[in-house]
Amino acid sequence: MTRQPTRVPQRTARTTARTRAAYALARRVARRRAAPALHPAGVTCTGTLEVPGDGGWRVPWLDRPGTYAVTVRWSRALGLPGRLPDGLGLALRVENADGAGAPLDLLLTSSRAGRLGRHLPLLRHDALTGPYSTLVAYRTGHRARVLAAFPVRGGHGPVGVSLPDLRQALARAPLRFDLRAAAPGEPWRSFATLTLTTAPHPLPESGTVSYDPYLHCLPELRPTAWLSRLREAAYRGSREGRQGRQPE
């Protein structure tokens, strides 16, 4: 009896093709730039993340009080020149979030706070005029919630979006962000406070920690599956492009 070849479902084949394309494009762009494919230039600093542990999240990391060291990169998404408006990124590496040597990475992008706007990147003229969101939802306990960082302007006036503007803002005074989460139909609820307390590191603008929210997440706090394969492939391609590695 002749065995029929196994057919790959059309949807799976399309997904695989798109994943390979995302990987290849991100790798090519990162290799050419010698920097991340997106957010190629930024400023890096350190600070602290305080989790009050108010309870009710059904996520151990959110339900217990804690203070964590963070490494933060504030960047321009498209790398447009000068003072042109650009999408802004706020990348957080929370050290030892899940124990020694187990960090948590959160990648946040300038957005709006509304139900639709929190999922869409937004070009901005002032770095502190609105929230930075994960764009995709995170599984938190029994709900899927978007995470966002809302700037607390404090004594800061307008802050432009060029890299010199970001450096000056970091050097001038501590910057604080209120981290919140919300599911559709829920109000935003605070879960942590981020304080950037040090002047920018003397790193090249293209230098960065290898942030990856899929590689560095928590069992109870991780991105949902929506677009996960495409994003994972793009992150891997960008990382390997910067390192000059050959594709597998």
C-alpha positions in Angstrom: 0.0 0.0 0.0 1.5 3.3 -1.1 1.8 5.8 1.8 0.5 9.3 1.0 2.8 12.2 1.8 1.8 14.1 4.9 0.2 17.4 4.0 1.2 20.5 6.0 -1.9 22.6 6.9 -2.0 25.8 4.8 -2.2 28.0 7.9 0.8 26.3 9.5 2.8 26.7 6.2 1.9 30.4 6.0 2.9 30.9 9.7 6.2 29.1 9.1 6.9 31.2 6.0 6.1 34.5 7.9 8.3 33.4 10.8 11.3 32.7 8.6 10.7 36.0 6.8 10.6 37.9 10.1 13.8 36.2 11.3 15.6 36.9 8.0 14.6 40.5 7.8 15.5 41.3 11.4 18.8 39.5 11.1 19.7 41.4 7.9 18.8 44.8 9.3 20.6 44.2 12.6 23.7 43.0 10.8 23.7 46.0 8.5 23.2 48.4 11.4 25.5 46.6 13.8 22.7 47.4 16.2 19.2 46.1 17.0 16.9 45.9 14.0 14.4 48.2 15.8 15.4 50.6 18.5 18.9 50.8 17.1 20.1 53.8 19.2 19.3 54.6 22.8 20.6 55.6 26.2 21.1 53.1 29.1 20.8 53.7 32.8 20.0 51.8 36.0 17.4 52.2 38.7 15.1 50.4 41.0 11.7 48.7 40.7 9.6 48.5 43.8 6.7 46.0 43.9 4.4 46.7 46.9 2.8 43.2 46.7 -0.8 44.3 47.3 -2.0 40.9 46.4 -4.9 39.7 44.2 -2.9 39.2 41.0 -2.5 35.4 41.4 1.1 36.0 40.3 3.7 35.3 43.0 6.1 38.0 41.8 3.3 40.6 41.8 1.8 39.4 45.1 4.9 39.6 47.3 6.7 42.9 48.2 10.2 43.3 46.7 12.8 45.8 45.4 14.8 44.9 42.4 17.7 46.5 40.5 16.9 47.3 36.9 18.8 48.1 33.7 16.8 50.3 31.4 17.4 51.3 27.8 15.4 54.4 26.5 15.5 54.4 22.8 14.1 55.6 19.5 12.2 52.9 17.7 12.8 53.7 14.1 16.1 55.5 14.6 14.9 58.6 12.7 17.4 61.4 12.6 17.6 64.4 14.9 14.6 65.7 16.7 11.9 64.2 14.4 9.1 62.5 16.3 9.6 58.8 16.7 8.2 55.9 18.6 10.1 55.5 21.9 11.0 52.3 23.7 11.5 51.6 27.3 13.3 48.3 27.8 13.6 46.9 31.4 15.8 44.1 32.7 14.6 43.3 36.2 17.5 41.5 37.8 16.8 38.3 39.8 13.0 38.6 39.4 12.6 34.8 39.6 15.6 34.1 41.8 19.3 34.5 41.4 20.3 34.7 37.7 16.7 34.7 36.5 15.8 38.1 35.1 12.5 39.5 33.7 12.6 41.6 30.5 9.7 44.0 29.7 9.7 45.8 26.4 7.5 48.9 26.4 6.6 51.2 23.5 5.1 54.6 23.4 1.4 54.2 23.0 -2.0 55.5 24.2 -3.9 54.3 27.2 -7.2 53.4 25.6 -8.5 49.9 24.9 -7.2 50.0 21.2 -4.4 52.5 21.5 -2.5 50.5 24.1 -1.9 47.9 21.4 -0.5 50.4 18.8 2.9 52.1 18.7 2.7 55.9 18.7 5.1 58.5 17.4 5.8 61.2 20.0 7.2 64.7 20.3 7.6 64.6 24.1 9.0 61.6 25.8 6.8 62.0 29.0 3.4 62.8 27.5 1.9 59.4 27.7 2.3 55.7 28.6 4.6 53.1 27.3 2.9 49.7 26.8 3.8 46.1 26.0 1.4 46.3 23.1 0.7 42.6 23.4 -1.1 41.2 26.5 0.6 39.2 29.3 -0.9 36.2 31.0 -1.3 37.4 34.6 -3.1 34.9 36.8 -6.5 34.1 35.2 -6.6 37.2 32.9 -4.7 38.5 29.8 -3.5 42.1 30.6 -1.5 44.7 28.9 1.3 46.1 31.0 2.3 49.8 30.8 4.6 52.4 32.3 2.9 55.8 33.0 5.4 58.7 33.4 5.2 60.8 36.6 6.5 64.1 35.3 7.3 65.6 38.7 9.7 68.5 38.2 10.4 67.7 34.6 9.2 70.1 31.9 8.8 69.0 28.3 11.3 66.3 27.3 12.1 66.0 23.7 12.7 62.7 21.9 16.3 63.1 20.6 19.0 61.1 22.3 20.6 64.2 23.8 17.1 65.2 25.2 16.8 61.7 26.8 20.3 61.9 28.2 19.7 65.4 29.7 16.4 64.3 31.3 18.1 61.3 33.0 21.0 63.4 34.2 18.8 66.3 35.5 16.7 64.5 38.1 15.3 61.1 38.9 12.6 59.9 36.6 9.7 57.9 37.9 7.1 55.6 36.1 4.0 54.0 37.6 3.7 50.5 36.2 0.1 49.4 35.7 -1.8 46.5 34.1 -5.3 46.3 32.6 -7.5 43.8 30.8 -10.3 44.9 28.5 -13.1 46.3 30.6 -10.8 46.8 33.7 -9.4 50.1 34.9 -5.6 50.4 35.0 -4.2 49.1 38.3 -0.7 49.9 39.6 1.6 47.0 40.4 5.1 48.6 40.7 7.1 51.8 40.7 10.1 52.3 38.5 12.7 55.0 39.5 15.6 55.8 37.2 18.1 57.3 39.6 21.5 57.3 37.8 23.0 59.3 35.0 23.2 57.5 31.6 25.9 54.9 31.3 28.8 55.8 29.0 27.8 53.1 26.5 27.7 53.6 22.7 24.2 54.5 21.5 24.0 51.1 19.6 25.1 49.2 22.7 22.4 47.3 24.5 21.6 44.5 26.8 20.1 41.6 24.8 16.5 42.1 25.9 14.1 39.3 25.0 10.6 39.1 26.7 10.1 35.5 25.5 13.4 34.2 26.7 13.3 36.2 30.0 9.8 35.9 31.4 8.2 34.3 34.5 6.0 31.2 34.5 3.0 33.2 35.8 3.9 36.4 33.9 4.5 35.9 30.2 3.4 37.2 26.8 0.3 35.6 25.4 0.6 33.5 22.2 -0.7 36.3 19.9 2.1 37.0 17.3 4.5 35.2 19.6 6.1 33.2 16.9 6.7 36.2 14.7 8.1 38.3 17.5 10.3 35.5 18.9 11.8 34.9 15.4 12.4 38.7 15.0 14.1 38.9 18.3 16.3 35.9 17.6 17.2 37.3 14.1 18.0 40.7 15.5 20.2 39.1 18.3 22.1 36.9 15.9 22.5 39.6 13.3 24.2 41.8 15.9 26.5 38.9 16.9 27.3 38.1 13.3 26.2 34.5 13.6 25.3 32.4 10.6 21.6 31.3 10.3 20.8 27.8 11.7 
